Amino acid sequence: MLILAPLTTMAQDISATLPIPALAQKDGNLFHMASESAKGKPVLLQPLYWVKTLIDSSAVATIDRNYIEQPKPAWAIEARGTLNQSTLKMETTWEDPVEGNVNLWAKSKNGLSTSAGLWLGYRGYGFGYSKEFGQTSGSTLSFGAMGGSFGINLRISSYNSDMPDLYIDGMKLSSYDEDDDRLEDPIKVRTLFLDGYYMLNGKHFSYAAAYDNSLIQRRSAGSIVVGGMYCHSRADYSADSNWLLTVLMEGVGKVKFSQGSIGAGYAYNWVPARGWLVSAMAMPMLTLYNRTTEYMYDFDLVNPNVKDWDALSEDEVMEWLSDEDTKIITVNERKETSNNKVKLNFDARLSVVYNFDRWYVRVYGHYNQFRYGNDFVSGRVTDWTANASLGFRF
């Protein structure tokens, strides 16, 4: 029910803009109207009818019908195809008093991934799932809630990167696109994005018309937008087989970071012709909450035939190092958490929509970038997505 909290801001101003039953007009409250709709229904179904009526009415409670239209069919299903590239860059500096500092950075990515999936929603509230296909492996689970003046989106994505781009002082050592010798245990990256927006001109501008088609923008309009964003990402390459990469990153084998940002920007819906919509939004943001946790490891030699490496002579150690059963493993996991400084972030979206009868086509792009770091490892997460959807209302 927390998702419905933004509806309270519009509950007091509906009688002049939305024809409703006389009983609801008397009370002047969306929640009262929802309660009346649930009366007489089976007890177990009353909460569903209450929520349904609230969702149906809230999206159009304060809109100007000359600018925004609500389609009669409440449900919609979409087939989605997506192009995405997510990149996690990690950078560290080795201090060498003789040769000078050595800069090393590793960039793990999912390539240019392609995925396909479905989305099902009711009046702007819906779930979607997409699965990558081709050379990459990963999946994305999404949830959206959109009303007349607000939008909330949750996206959880994961992928495995079996070959990072690795550079030392600008010299390329390995490449995701060129090298065939892949990691035995891929780098595992998982990211959660949660963002929310509120449109100050919800009477004339519809965010839902651009991003889930539960409403239709009939005339061009713009709005100042305020919003917030939360990102949590984790990269894990601490498997024993990746010990060399962990060594190069100064013993850091796993990184987690969380960021919370707030900002304000502007969005505009342009309607060049009937059925068409071009929507753009740009929002600079300040990252006020910024925490990085790094997991550090030591290394050890193991061989089932060697009980005590310290008891061996130098020649014996060299002999056993060449044995195929000798492995290097990561041990003694410990973590270090740091709070970072305030950072500047940016959120941008672009959408093109065409509506025809019950069908609609939508293409949109979304770009995000997050920076993190401490004394050991710093870096950034970059994520861009291009999505094409074919939807049907029913």
C-alpha positions in Angstrom: 0.0 0.0 0.0 3.0 2.3 0.3 2.9 2.6 -3.5 -0.5 4.2 -3.3 0.7 6.9 -0.9 1.1 9.6 -3.6 -2.7 9.3 -4.3 -3.5 11.1 -1.0 -2.3 14.4 -2.5 -5.0 14.4 -5.1 -7.9 12.9 -3.0 -9.3 16.3 -2.1 -9.7 17.8 -5.5 -11.7 15.4 -7.7 -15.3 16.6 -7.6 -14.7 19.4 -10.1 -12.8 17.3 -12.6 -14.3 13.8 -12.5 -18.0 12.8 -12.7 -18.6 10.6 -9.7 -21.6 9.3 -7.8 -23.4 11.7 -5.6 -22.4 9.8 -2.5 -18.7 10.2 -3.4 -19.2 13.9 -4.2 -20.6 14.5 -0.8 -17.6 13.1 0.9 -15.2 14.5 -1.7 -12.7 11.7 -1.1 -11.3 9.0 -3.4 -10.9 6.6 -0.5 -14.6 6.9 0.4 -15.5 6.2 -3.2 -13.3 3.1 -3.2 -15.0 1.9 0.1 -18.5 2.4 -1.5 -17.5 0.3 -4.5 -16.5 -2.6 -2.2 -19.8 -2.8 -0.3 -21.9 -5.8 -1.1 -19.0 -7.7 -2.6 -17.7 -11.0 -1.1 -15.6 -10.3 2.0 -12.5 -11.8 0.6 -12.8 -9.7 -2.6 -13.6 -6.4 -1.0 -9.9 -5.3 -0.7 -9.4 -6.0 -4.4 -12.4 -3.9 -5.4 -11.2 -1.1 -3.0 -7.8 -1.0 -4.7 -9.3 -1.4 -8.2 -11.6 1.6 -7.8 -8.8 3.7 -6.2 -6.5 3.0 -9.1 -9.2 3.6 -11.8 -10.1 7.0 -10.3 -6.8 8.3 -9.1 -5.1 8.4 -12.5 -7.7 10.8 -13.9 -8.8 12.6 -10.7 -7.0 15.9 -11.5 -6.3 15.7 -15.3 -7.6 18.0 -18.0 -9.4 15.7 -20.4 -8.5 18.1 -23.3 -4.9 17.1 -22.8 -5.0 13.6 -21.4 -7.3 10.6 -22.1 -7.8 7.4 -20.3 -8.5 4.4 -22.6 -11.5 2.3 -21.6 -9.7 -1.1 -21.6 -7.9 -1.3 -18.2 -5.5 -4.2 -18.8 -2.6 -4.2 -21.2 0.0 -6.8 -22.3 3.3 -6.0 -24.0 5.8 -8.0 -25.9 9.2 -6.4 -25.3 12.6 -6.5 -27.0 15.5 -4.8 -25.4 19.1 -3.8 -26.2 21.2 -3.1 -23.1 24.7 -2.5 -22.1 25.7 -2.5 -18.4 29.3 -1.7 -17.5 31.1 -1.8 -14.2 34.5 -0.1 -14.2 36.9 -0.7 -11.3 40.1 1.3 -11.0 43.1 1.1 -8.6 46.6 2.5 -8.4 49.7 0.6 -7.4 52.3 2.7 -5.6 55.8 1.9 -6.8 58.6 4.1 -5.4 61.0 3.0 -8.2 58.8 2.9 -11.3 56.2 5.4 -10.2 52.5 4.8 -9.7 50.9 2.2 -11.9 47.2 2.7 -12.8 45.1 -0.4 -13.4 41.5 -0.6 -14.4 39.1 -3.5 -15.2 35.8 -3.0 -17.0 33.3 -5.9 -16.9 30.3 -5.7 -19.1 27.5 -7.8 -20.6 28.4 -7.0 -24.1 25.6 -5.6 -26.2 22.9 -7.8 -24.8 19.6 -8.6 -26.4 16.6 -9.8 -24.5 12.9 -10.6 -25.0 10.1 -10.7 -22.5 6.5 -9.8 -21.5 4.9 -7.2 -19.4 1.3 -7.3 -17.9 -0.3 -4.4 -16.2 -3.5 -2.8 -15.0 -4.0 1.0 -15.3 -0.2 1.6 -15.1 0.6 -1.0 -12.4 2.4 -4.0 -13.8 5.2 -6.5 -13.8 7.7 -7.5 -16.6 10.3 -10.2 -17.1 13.0 -10.4 -19.8 15.6 -13.0 -20.5 18.8 -12.4 -22.5 19.6 -14.6 -25.4 22.6 -14.9 -27.7 26.2 -14.8 -26.4 25.2 -13.2 -23.0 23.4 -14.6 -20.0 21.3 -12.5 -17.7 17.7 -11.5 -16.8 15.7 -8.5 -15.8 12.7 -8.3 -13.5 10.7 -5.0 -13.5 7.8 -3.4 -11.7 6.1 -0.1 -12.5 3.4 2.0 -10.8 2.1 5.1 -12.5 -0.7 7.5 -11.7 -1.8 10.8 -12.9 1.1 12.8 -11.5 3.7 10.2 -10.4 5.7 7.2 -11.6 7.6 4.5 -9.6 9.9 2.0 -11.3 11.8 -1.0 -9.9 14.3 -3.0 -12.0 16.5 -5.8 -10.9 19.1 -7.0 -13.5 21.9 -9.5 -13.3 24.5 -10.8 -15.7 27.8 -12.7 -15.8 30.9 -11.3 -17.5 33.5 -14.0 -18.4 36.2 -11.6 -19.7 36.9 -8.1 -18.4 38.6 -5.4 -20.4 41.9 -5.0 -18.5 44.3 -2.1 -18.8 47.6 -1.2 -17.1 48.7 2.4 -17.7 46.6 2.5 -20.8 47.9 -0.7 -22.3 45.2 -3.3 -23.0 45.9 -6.8 -21.5 42.6 -8.5 -22.2 39.3 -7.7 -24.1 35.7 -8.8 -23.8 35.3 -8.6 -27.5 38.6 -10.1 -28.7 39.9 -12.7 -26.2 38.8 -16.3 -26.4 40.4 -17.5 -23.1 37.4 -16.8 -20.9 37.2 -16.8 -17.1 36.4 -20.2 -15.6 34.2 -18.4 -13.0 32.6 -15.3 -14.6 32.3 -12.0 -12.7 28.8 -11.9 -11.3 27.1 -8.5 -11.4 23.7 -7.7 -10.0 22.1 -4.3 -9.9 18.8 -2.9 -8.4 17.4 0.4 -9.6 14.5 2.1 -7.9 13.3 5.5 -9.1 10.3 7.7 -8.5 9.0 10.9 -10.1 6.4 13.5 -9.3 5.1 15.9 -12.1 4.2 19.3 -10.9 1.9 19.8 -13.9 0.0 16.5 -13.7 -3.1 18.3 -14.9 -1.7 18.6 -18.5 1.3 16.3 -18.6 1.2 12.5 -18.4 4.3 10.5 -17.5 2.2 7.3 -17.9 1.4 8.2 -21.5 5.0 8.0 -22.4 6.2 4.9 -20.5 3.3 2.4 -20.0 0.4 3.8 -22.2 -2.2 3.6 -19.5 -3.1 7.1 -20.5 -2.9 8.9 -23.8 -1.5 12.4 -24.3 -3.7 14.4 -26.7 -2.1 17.8 -26.7 1.6 18.8 -26.1 2.5 19.8 -22.6 5.6 20.0 -20.3 6.2 19.8 -16.6 8.9 20.4 -13.9 9.8 17.0 -12.4 11.1 16.2 -9.0 12.4 12.7 -8.3 14.6 10.3 -6.3 16.7 7.3 -7.2 18.3 4.4 -5.4 20.9 2.1 -6.8 22.5 -1.0 -5.2 25.0 -2.9 -7.2 27.3 -5.9 -6.4 30.2 -7.3 -8.4 31.7 -10.6 -7.2 34.9 -12.1 -8.8 36.3 -13.7 -5.6 36.3 -17.3 -6.9 39.6 -19.1 -6.4 40.2 -19.3 -10.1 40.1 -15.5 -10.3 42.9 -15.0 -7.8 45.1 -13.0 -10.3 42.3 -10.4 -10.9 41.8 -10.1 -7.2 45.6 -9.6 -6.7 45.6 -6.9 -9.4 42.8 -5.1 -7.6 44.9 -5.0 -4.4 43.2 -7.9 -2.8 39.6 -6.7 -3.4 37.5 -9.5 -4.7 34.0 -8.3 -4.2 32.5 -4.8 -4.2 29.0 -3.6 -3.1 27.8 0.0 -3.2 24.5 1.8 -2.5 23.5 5.3 -3.6 20.5 7.5 -3.0 19.9 10.6 -5.1 17.4 13.4 -5.4 17.0 15.9 -8.1 14.8 18.1 -10.3 14.5 18.5 -14.0 12.1 19.0 -16.9 10.0 16.7 -19.1 8.0 17.5 -22.2 5.4 15.5 -24.2 5.2 16.6 -27.8 2.2 15.5 -29.8 3.1 16.1 -33.5 0.0 14.3 -34.9 -2.9 12.3 -33.7 -1.8 9.0 -32.1 1.9 10.1 -31.9 3.9 11.2 -28.8 7.5 12.1 -28.4 8.6 12.5 -24.7 11.9 13.6 -23.3 13.1 14.0 -19.7 16.4 15.2 -18.2 17.1 15.4 -14.5 20.4 16.4 -12.8 20.6 14.7 -9.4 22.7 15.0 -6.2 23.8 11.7 -4.6 23.4 12.3 -0.9 23.7 8.7 0.4 26.8 7.0 -1.0 28.3 3.9 0.7 30.9 1.4 -0.7 31.8 -1.9 0.9 34.8 -3.8 -0.4 35.6 -7.4 0.5 39.4 -8.1 0.7 41.2 -11.4 0.7 44.6 -13.1 1.3 45.9 -15.9 -0.8 47.2 -19.4 0.0 48.7 -22.4 -1.8 47.0 -25.7 -1.4 48.0 -29.2 -2.6 46.6 -32.5 -1.3 50.1 -33.9 -1.1 51.7 -31.0 0.8 50.9 -30.6 4.5 53.3 -27.7 5.4 54.6 -25.4 2.8 56.9 -23.7 5.3 58.7 -26.9 5.9 59.8 -27.2 2.3 63.0 -26.0 0.9 63.1 -23.4 -1.9 63.7 -26.1 -4.6 60.9 -28.2 -3.3 58.5 -25.3 -3.3 59.4 -24.5 -6.9 58.8 -28.2 -7.8 55.4 -28.4 -6.1 54.3 -25.1 -7.7 54.5 -26.7 -11.1 52.4 -29.6 -9.9 48.9 -29.7 -11.6 47.2 -30.3 -8.2 48.6 -27.1 -6.7 46.0 -24.3 -6.5 46.0 -20.7 -5.3 42.9 -19.9 -3.2 41.5 -16.8 -1.6 41.2 -16.9 2.2 40.5 -14.6 5.2 37.6 -12.6 3.8 37.2 -9.2 5.5 35.3 -6.1 4.6 35.8 -2.4 4.7 32.9 0.1 4.5 33.2 3.7 3.7 30.9 6.6 3.1 31.7 8.7 0.1 31.3 12.4 -0.7 28.2 14.0 -2.3 28.4 13.4 -6.1 26.6 14.7 -9.1 24.4 12.2 -11.0 22.2 12.4 -14.1 19.0 10.7 -15.3 17.8 10.9 -18.9 14.9 9.3 -20.8 13.4 9.5 -24.3 10.3 7.8 -25.6 8.4 7.7 -28.9 4.8 6.2 -28.9 2.2 5.5 -31.5 -1.4 4.6 -30.5 -3.9 3.0 -32.9 -7.2 1.5 -31.6 -6.3 -1.0 -28.8 -2.7 -1.4 -30.0 0.3 0.7 -29.4 4.0 0.7 -30.2 6.6 2.3 -28.0 10.3 2.8 -28.3 12.3 4.3 -25.4 15.8 4.8 -24.2 17.1 5.3 -20.6 20.6 6.3 -19.4 22.1 6.2 -15.8 25.5 6.5 -14.4 26.7 6.0 -10.8 30.2 6.6 -9.3 31.7 5.0 -6.2 35.0 4.5 -4.5 37.4 4.7 -1.6 41.2 4.5 -1.0 41.5 1.0 -2.5 39.2 0.8 -5.5 37.0 3.4 -7.3 34.8 3.2 -10.4 31.4 3.7 -11.9 28.4 1.8 -13.1 27.0 2.8 -16.5 23.7 1.5 -17.8 21.8 2.3 -21.0 18.7 0.6 -22.3 16.8 0.8 -25.6 13.4 -0.9 -25.5 10.8 -1.6 -28.2 7.3 -2.7 -27.1 4.2 -3.8 -28.9 1.2 -3.6 -26.6 -2.5 -4.6 -26.7 -5.2 -3.2 -24.3 -8.0 -5.4 -23.2 
